[in-house]
Amino acid sequence: MADKIRNRKTIILFSIVIVSFFFPIYLAINYYVGLRFFQSMKIFIEPHSLLFWSGYFLCAISLFGARVCKRLFPDYVNDRITIMGDYWLGSIYYSFLIWFVLDIFHLFIVVISPDTRVINYPSLYLGLGVLFLIVVLLLYGTWNALHPRVVHYNINIKKTVNNLSKLHAIMVSDIHLGLVVNNDRLDQMVSRINELNPDIVFLVGDTIDEDVDLFITQKMSDVLKKLKSKYGVYAVLGNHEYISRNSELAVESLKQANVNVLVDAHVKLNDQFYIVGRDDRMAESISGKPRMKLSKLMGGIDKNLPIILLDHQPNNLDEGQSNGIDLQLSGHTHNGQFFPNNLISKYVFEHSWGYLRKGDYQVIVSSGFGTWGPPIRIGSNPEIIDMNIYFGI
């Protein structure tokens, strides 16, 4: 009962923050973009102003409409509204960036040359040009998101392991199984991983998107169960399994797919190496239970053997290094997903994507397989990580 009350309070607080802070900013950005398009295409839009702004407003709130009105419409209607809202978010994001840069450029010209008059700014051709560029970006971003790459790493760990010189591992993070990354894409991912013939598979958080029920009704566990590897499949939870507010059901659903879920737990495989799985940082804000300190989690581990840490969010990397972790596998960042967010994420995280080595401590952060929100990727690529881990080198 206490957990339910705590979860309810968290949901209420989160809703208040969205309504009072993010929603007004989101609407202001939408109005700014809509006004620029209206001004540039006034000759076509002005006779139908009411129709334009009504339709524009409906598109703007579609991002929240499907989630708020989930029980009012059939699932197939909600699904389409959700996808429309996600694409709208992507289009507004880039429209805002482009118009903002154009406005700054226009202001710069006016300031440095007051006698220069830019006639009819924003012009019809400028508006059409921006609209065309947005369409091209969305088309490319959608295509890019649907074509994951296999990225190869060779990792050397100095520790010698009896009867094991190499471990062939596959790592996938941020699959976000749900409406966008559906069974068809999951089946393609599973087939591609099986073709690589790994010894072990790591799922490093956000395997399931926010709706665990959709994962269950679509029987995604049956597809995920087809993953083949010598040592099995090991996973940790990400923030999205907690955003669903049903992390226990997410764990149970993954277990039904023969996935070993490590929630602040470690396992010793074949007396040769350890896998340590940390709970996600969001666990505390949702459940009120802080995740275990890494030093405590590793109690009883023989540090003469290789230690592989699965931790969804690549935060506080010094903790992994100071506790004798040999290889940390993380995701979460999506490498920004949209340019220029990948530039920003480099400042948010010590290491936001790719490979990092600090002495004997090594880290790989994946950009992820799926997408959050808009099913597009611009400036980052979806990926499956293929690792050859060599021991005693």
MOVENHU-V297791 format. One line per field, one symbol per residue. ss: DSSP state (a for helix, b for strand, c for the rest). phi: phi as a letter, one per 30 degrees, with the letter a starting at -180 (. if undefined). Layout:
ss=???
phi=???
//
This chain:
ss=caaaaaaaaaaaaaaaaaaaaaaaaaaaaaaaaaaaaaaacaaaaaaaaaaaaaaaaaaaaaaaaaaaccccccaaaaaaaaaaaaaaaaaaaaaaaaaaaaaaaaaaaaaacccccccccccaaaaaaaaaaaaaaaaaaaaaacccbbbbbbbbbccccccccbbbbbbbccccbcccbcaaaaaaaaaaaaaacccbbbbbcccbcccaaaaaaccaaaaaccccccccbbbbccaaaaacccaaaaaaaaaaccbbbcccbbbbbcccbbbbbcccccaaaaaccccccaaaaccccccccbbbbbbbbcccaaaaaaccccbbbbbccaaacbccaaaaaaaacccccbbbbbccbbbbbccccccccccccbccccbbbbbbbbbcc
phi=.dddddddddddddddddddbddddddddddeddddddddcedcdedbeddddddddddddddcedddceddbdeddeddddddddddedddedddddddddddddddddddbeddccdhcddddddddddddddddddddddddcbdccccbccccdddbdibcbbcccbbbhdhdldddcddddddddddddddhddabcccihdcddcdededddhdddddddebadcjcbbbdcddddddibddddddddddcicdccchbbbcchhbacccccddddeddccicddddddddcdiddddcdbcccbecdchddddddciddbccbbidhhiicdcddddddcdcebcajcbbbidcbbbccdjccbciedbbbjbbdaccccccccic
//
